[in-house]
């Protein structure tokens, strides 16, 4: 049988009876457990429809499997080097002084998270995902993945790619966490995994990565690379906001 041809990932997504329509699903209704679990059902339907791609495409679907964990490991190494350098240079800025006084706790937490996922079936999760050719939407918040006139709709495919479905849940729950939405994250992770038909290792994987100190690492990465082109004072404010939130 001749394989189906698709010109790009948008063409493929639309062939799965998923519409692509930017920014139509965002609303200000109250976020409660019912709304969250309904979002999980939309994710599940997206995953079921898109996994197992076997066609031909001009532009390859990005393979994101394993990239996030490798980036998290790189973050630890770079921050460890920063601390060594700040000590050697005797901390030239206020930001560097804050890092020296707080970073060890976050590095330890990050290392514990990485160790835990490797000890609890990480490679098995990767193997399952690759065998099924699972695809993630990437951005699974209400404004990007939603039902519109009875049809699953995706705002943008920019973050789509092959990946473990767990990462769509992690993205969504992290977004809720940053917005201080009151929810039992353990119950939510368990419900997502029940709907997806994936095991206890996946629940542990999701909950562990929710504990990874992403925001602290991001602040340090932005400072190191001067991504935001901010003053030392502004970088300090952002870092202290993260630190104070975690107290």
N, C-alpha and C positions, 0 to 999 in steps of 0.2 A: 504494500500500500504506500502510495506517495505521501510524504510528510506535508503537513499544512505549512504554508509560507506566511510569515508576518513581517511587516516592514520595521516594527519597533515594539517596545514593551507596551505602549499605549494601545496599539493594534491588538496585541494579545489579550490585554486586560479587557478590552471591550468585547472581544470574541467570547469571553467567559460570562457574558451578560452582566457586566459591571460597567456602569456609566462613569465617565470622567468629566467632572463639572466643578470648577474651582469655587471654594468658599461659600457653599450654600447651606451647609448643615449646622453652622454654629448658632447656638441659641442660648438664652440666659435662663432657661428653666432650671429648677433646683436639681442638683446632682445628688441622687440617693442610690441605695443599693440596687433598686429596680432598674434605674437608668444605666448604672454601671454594668449590670449583668446582661442587659439588653445589648450593650455595646460589645460584650464578649460574644454574644450570639452572631452579631454582624461580622466580627472578626472570624469566627468559626466558618461562616458561610464564604467569606472571602478566601480563606485558606483552602477550603474544600474545592472551590471553583478554579483556583489558580495553580494548585500543586500538580506536579507530574508533567510539566511542559515537555513536549517531544517534537516540536515543530522546527522550522528553519526561520531564522531571523537575521536581518542585515546587521543590526546592532545587538550584541550579546546582552543577555540579562546579567546585571552585576551579581557576582557571587560574594556575599557579605559574610558567609559562614565562618565563624571563628575570629573575624576581624576585631570585633568589639573587645573580646577578652584579651587579645594581643595588645590592643591599644591601652587597655587598663594596666597591663603589665609594664608597658613602656612608660606610662605615667608615673608608676612607682619608681622606676629606674631614674627617670629624669629628675623627679623631685628629690630623690636621695642624693643625686649629684649636685643639685642646687644647694641643699643643706651643707654639703661638704664645702662648696665654694663660698657660701655666705659665712661660714665659720672661718675659713682661711682669710677672707677679706674683711672680717670683723663687721659684717652686716652694715652696708653703706646707707641703707634706706629704712624707713619705718616699716614698709612692707616686708622687707627681709627679716627684720627683727620679730615681726609677728609670726612669720613662717618658722623661724628658729624656735619660738616658744610654743608652737602648736602642732607643727607638722608630724612629729614623731607618732603622736596618737593616731593621726589619719593614715600614715603609712602602715602602721601595725594593723589597723582595721582593714585596709585595702589588701594587705598580704594575707590576712585571715580569710577574707572573702575568696580570693583566688585559690588558696589551698583547699578551702571547703568544697568549691565546685569541682575541682579535680579529684577530690576524694569521694565524690558522690555522683559518679556516672556521667561526667561531662562528655567523655568520648562516645559513650553510648547514645547520648542525645544528638551529637553531631552525626553519628552513623545513621540514626533513624531519619534525621532531617535530609541527609544527602540521598538516601535510598528513595525517599518519597518525593524528592525534588520540591521541598516545601518553599513557599514564597511568602515574604512578609510585605505588608503595606508600608512599613517603616514609621509613618505618622498615623497613629490610630486614634487620635483624639477626635472629639465630637465634630469639630469643624472640618475634618479631612476625610473621615470615613463615616458614612451615615446612610439612612434610607430616605430616598426622595421619590415621592409618588410611587411607593411600593417597590422601588428598585435600589439595590446596593449602588452607592455612588462614592467615588474616590475623588478628592479634590486635586491631588497631584501624584504623579508616579515617581517624583524625583528621588524618593527614599526607598522605592521598591527594589527588591532583589531576592535572590535565594538566601534563605536564612532560617534558623530554627524558629518555629512559631512562637516560642517562649518570649522572643524579643519584642513582638508586637504587644504582648501583655506587659512586659517590663517598661516599655516606653509609656504606655497608657497609665500604669500605676504610678510611675515616677512623676508624670504630669499632675496627677491628682495629689500626690505627696507635696509637690512644690506649691500647689494652690491651697494647701492645708484643708483638703476635703476630709471630713471625718468618715473613716471607713476601716473595717477590720481587714487589713491587707492579707492576713493568713487565709481568712475565709474567701476573699476575692481570688487569690491565687489558686486555691483548691477548686473553686467553681470553674475558673478558666480551664484548668487541666482536666476537670471532669468532662466539660463540654468538648474539649479537643480529643479526649480519649488517650491522654498521655499520663505517665505514671508519677509516683511520689518523688522521684528524682527531679522531675520537672518543676514540681511545686517548690522543692528546696532550692533549686537553681534560681527561680524567680525571686524568692524571698531573700536569698543570699545577695543577689545583685542589687536588690533594692537597698541593701545596707552598704553597698560600696560608696565611698565618699566622693561621688562624681563631682559635686558642686565645688568642693575644696580643690580637687585636682584641676578642674576647669579654670578656676581663678588663677591658680599657679601657672597653668599653661598659657593663659592670656597674658599674664605679666611677663613671663619668660620670652614670649614671641611678640610682645607689645601689640597684640591683635586689636585691642580696642583703642589704642593710641590715647590712653588716659594718663593723668598725672598720678604720681605716687599716692597722693591723698585719695583719689578716686578708687585706685586699686585696693587701697587699705579698707575703705568703706565697704567694698564688695566682699572682701575676704572676711572682715569682722562680722558682717551680716550672716555669712555662712557659719562662722564659729559660734556666734551667739545663739543662732537658731538651734544648734546641736547641743547646747548646754542643758 
